[in-house]
Amino acid sequence: MAITVKATLQTNKGFKELAEFKKNFNKLAQEWVEVGFDASQVHHQNKRGKKEIVNMAELAYWLHEGTDDGRIPPRPFFERTLQQMVGKSEASKLKPKVARLFKGFKKGVDLDKHISVFLDDLGKVVRSNVKDNFGIENTIDLKENAEYTIKEKGRNDPLIDTGKLKDSMLIKTSK
């Protein structure tokens, strides 16, 4: 999934300043931020007394998409998070960060540093919102755990067992 930033520009400034702004804005368009799970991080999963080694990226994929055998139903926490963020108050968390970035487009400012900080801020906002979608209070519209799982965990808390996956979310940026 991707997040696209669109902006319109109104200015009373001259064409030279507008051209400089456009050049800087186009530089930003080449950058990226990813929020996800690292395949090199290991999550030990205990299955009926048998210890399996699963990496965080696999586990996140299974929880998000479900498994082919149907034992884990799809619980699309990433997709759900982005849908919640679009056009809602969550987007307002980014407003001051975008304003700070645009101020950085002024001449004489280290634009790469401003873009790097912005991408990191964007990643942190998305990661925080994805983390908020873990836990029973935020997953009531997702399929419940099976009775067996509830007995094993001692609770019906989709997407949460140890919390290790939730806490292992990473942010990668092009900067």
N, C-alpha and C positions, 0 to 999 in steps of 0.2 A: 504494500500500500504506500501511497505517496501523499505528501502534503504539498499543495501548491500555494504559493503566496502570490496574490495578484494585487496590484496597486495602480492607482491613477495619480496623475501628477498635474497640479495646477500651480503655476508660478508667474510671478511678475518679473522674474530675473531674466537676464539676457540669454541669448541662444548659446553662448559659450559655456555658461554655468549649467544650462540644461543639458548640453552635450556631455559635460563632465559627470553630471548626475546619472545620465543614462548609461554611460560607460561603467560607472561603479555599480549601478543596479544590475547590469548584465553580468558583471563579475560575480555578484551574489547568486544569480540564476545558475551558475555553473557548480555551485557548492551543494552539499548534501548532508543529511543527518539520518542516522539509523538508530532505532531503539530495538533491542532484541536480546537474544540469549546466546551465549558462547558455547559452541560445540565442544570446546576443549575442557569446559567445566563439567565435572562428573557429579551426577546425582545417583546415589545408591538407592535402588528401589527394592523393597522387600516384598516378594510375592509368595504368599502361603509358605513361609519358611525358607524359600529359595531366594538367595540374594542375586539380583541382576544389576548390572552396571548400565546405566542410561545417562546420556549426556543431557545437559539443560536444554539444548536446542531441540532434541528429539522429544523430550517430555513436553515442552511448550507446544510443539507442533501437534502432538497427540491430544493434548488438552484443548487446543484451539480447533482442530479439524476433526477430532474423533479418530478412533482406530477402525481399520477395515473389518475386524471381527465384531465390531459393535460393543465391545466391553467398555469402552470409554466413548460417551456420546460427545458430539461437537459442542464446545462452549466457547464461542468466538469472542474472547475477551479483547483482543487487539481491535478487531473490526468494530466492536461495540463501543470501545473507548473513543475511536476516531469519530464515529457517528455522534456520540454525545458531545464531543468538543466542537464540531462544526456548527457555527452560527449560534453558539450558546455563550454563557458567561465565561466558560473556560477560555474562550478565545481572548477575552479581555485581559487575562493574565499576561498575554503576549504584547499587549498594546505598549506598555512602557519600554519593553525590550526592543520593539520595532522602532519606536521613537528614538531610542538611544542609537540604534544602528544607523538610522537616516541622518542623525546629527554627525555621525562618523563619516558620512559621505562628503563632508566639507573638506576643502583643501587643507593640506598640512597635517591631517590626522592619519594615524596608522590604520588604514582601512582593513588590512588583513586581520589585525587584532580585533577590531570591532566585529567583523564577520565571524571570526572564531568564537568570540564571546556569545554572539547572537545564536549561532548554531548549537552551542553547548546549552544555552538557556532554553532553546526550543526543545532540545532533547530531554532536558530535565522536566519540563512541563508535561511532555507526552509520557515520559516514564512515570511521573507522579500520578497521572490520570490512569494509566494502565494498572499501576499498583492498587489504586482505589477500587478497581473492578475485581479484585480478589477478595474472598471472604463472604460469608453468608449474607451479611447486611446489604451487599451490593450485587449479589448474584441470584436474587429471588426469581428473576425471569429466566434463569438458566436451568437446565435439567438437573434435578436433584441427584445426589449420590444413590447408588443401589443400596439395598438393605445390607448386603454383605459388607460393603464399604463403610457404611454407617457403624456397623458393629465393630469393624476393625479399627476405625478411627475414633469411635466413641462420640461422633457428632456428624451432622449433615452439613458439611462446609465445602461445597464444590470449589475446586481449584486450589484448596489449601490442605496440605498434610503437615509438612514440617515448616513451611514458609521459606525454605531454601531457594526454591525457584523464583518466587516473588522478589526476594532480596538479591538475586543474582543478575537482574536486568542491567544491561550495558548500554552505553551511548557511544556511538562512533560517529565521527564527523570527517569531512574531507580536509579539514584544517588541522 
